[in-house]
Amino acid sequence: MLLRNVFIFIYLITTLILFSTFNASAGLWLSFFGNAVLLTLITYYHIFIEKAYSPFLSTYIVFNYLFFLVAPIVQAGVLGPMEVGLFENKYPFDEVTFMKTNGLIAIFHVVFFLFYVSIKGYIKTKTKEIKVNKIPASSLFRDNLIFIVLSVIFIAISFPFLMDEYVRPGWFVSPYSPGFQLVFKKVLYTLPLAGIIVSKMVFDKNGISTQTWIINLAICFVLFLILFVVKNPLVEKRNALGPIYLLILYLFYPRLFNSNVKTSLVLFLAMIIGFPLVQILTHINYGIDDVINNPSLITDVIDNGALSKGYMSLNYDAFCNIGVAMEVVKENGFSYGFQLLSALLFFIPRGVWVGKPDSSGLVLGDYLIENYDYHFANISNPVVSEGYMNFGIPGIIIMAIALAMSMIYFLTWLNSNDIFKRSVAFYYAIHLLFLLRGDFTNGYSYFIGTLVGLYIIPKLIIKLSHFIFDQKIWVSKKN
C-alpha cells in the first residue's frame, strides 16, 4: 500500500505542476484537463482496484501521460504565445485542432477502458502446464547450442548488412529492402534472446548441480554477448532495445515488475522523469565539479529552454500528427480500411503487390512535404489517428476495442506456465510504447517479426530437436 500511495503522490504532484504552469485559453486547458481526469481514473483502477498483473495497462497509462498530456502541453506553452508557432515538422500550431485532438483521444480512452474492464472477467487465463523439471538439462543445453550455432550463421550471412547498420548514420536510408531488414533484425536476430529464455529454464530447475549451474551461466553469457552484438544502440533504436532488455530484467529479476504499481512506477520514472533529466544533463556546458559546487546551473539550463526544446522534437510529435491526420482526411477522405492493409499484409512485397498502400506515417510525411515544405517522409501516427484515417470516429472505436482485446489475449499468455508465452507477453507490454505511438504498420510488423523469432521458430527448433534426439524407440512386443 505504501508503494501505491508513493506512486499516486508522484503522479498527482507531477500533474498538478503540469497544469498549474500551463498558460492557455480556458477551452484548451479544460480539454487537456478532461483527458487528465480520464487517465487518472484509469490509473486509479489499475493501481488500487485491478487484481490481475497487467503491465499492458501500465504502458498504456505512461504512454498517454507522456505523449498526450506532458508533451503537447509543453508544446502548446511554447508555440501558443507565438504569432505563427510551428512544430518541428513545420505543421502550424492551432488551438482548435488541439481541442479536437483531445476529443478524439477522450473517445478512445472511454471505449478502450470500458471494453478492457468488461471482457477481463470472461477470459480464461490457464493454459497447459509445462513441467520444466521433466526436460533434462542436457537437452536444454543442446537446444541452446543450436541457438548459438544458428545465431552465428545468421550473423555471418548478414555480416555486410550488420556492418552497414554499425557505420550508417541513423538519418541515412538503408540500402537493404524493408523485408530484408525485418527478417534479420526482428526475426533471426532474436534467436539469442530465445536461448537466454532456455537458460532461464535451466536456472529454474529444482536441484541442479553446481556444475550444471556454472555451465548454464557460461552458455547464458555467450548468448548475451551474441545478443548485444546485434541488439545495441549502434544498430537499434531505443524503442526496439527497451522491450528486449526490460524482458531480460523481467526474467532474471522479476521482483522489479511483479505488480502493477512497480511496473507503472518504473516506466513512469524512466519515461517521464528519467529521460527529461538526461536531456537536461546533456545540455549542460559545465564540468561535474561545477554542477556539484553550484547546483543552480541545472536550473539555468532549464530556464534556457533545454527541457521544452526536447519536447518540441520529433520524438514527441504523436499528438500534433493526429491534427495532420485530420487535415489529410479533410482533403482526401477516409480510406475505409484500405490503408490498414499495409500493416495487415505487410509480408507481401511491393514488387508483387504494385498497388500496396503506403504506411500511414509515410502518408502524413508526404503530405507535410507537399504542403508545409517539410523534409522527412516517415513520421509517427498514433493508433487513435490510424483509426480516424480509415473510418473516422467508428475507426477510433474499432482500434480502441482491438487494443483492449489484444491486451486481454496476451494477459492469458502472461499467466501461462509456458515461459516463452510469458516472455512474448511481457515483450508486447513494453512494445506497446512503440505500437501506440505508431505508425501502426511498423509497430505491428515489428511485433509479428519478433513473435516469429522469439516464439514460433524457437518452439519449432526445440520440438524438432527433442523429436530427433529424445524420442523413445519402441520395440514391438514379441509374440
Secondary structure, DSSP 4 states (H G I P E B T S, - for coil): -HHHHHHHHHHHHHHHHHHHT----HHHHHHHHHHHHHHHHHHHIIIII--S--HHHHHHHHHHHIIIIIHHHHHHHHHTTSSS-B-TTSPBP-HHHHHHHHHHHHHHHHHHHHHHHHHHTTS--------GGGS-HHHHHHHHHHHHHHHHHHHHHTHHHHHHHHHS-TTSPPSS-HHHHIIIIIIGGGHHHHHHHHHHHHHTSTT--HHHHHHHHHHHHHHHHHHHHHSSTTTS-HHHHHHHHHHHHHHH-GGGSSSHHHHHHHHHIIIIIIHHHHHHHHT--S-HHHHHH-THHHHHHHHTTHHHHHHTSGGG-HHHHHHHHHHHHHHH---TTTTTHHHHTTTS-TTT-TTPPPPHHHHHHHHHHHHH----------HHHHHHHHHSHHHHHHHHHHHHHHHHHHHHHHTSS-HHHHHHHHHHHHHHHHHHHS-HHHHHHHHHHHHIIIIIHHHHHHHHHHHHHT---PPPPP-
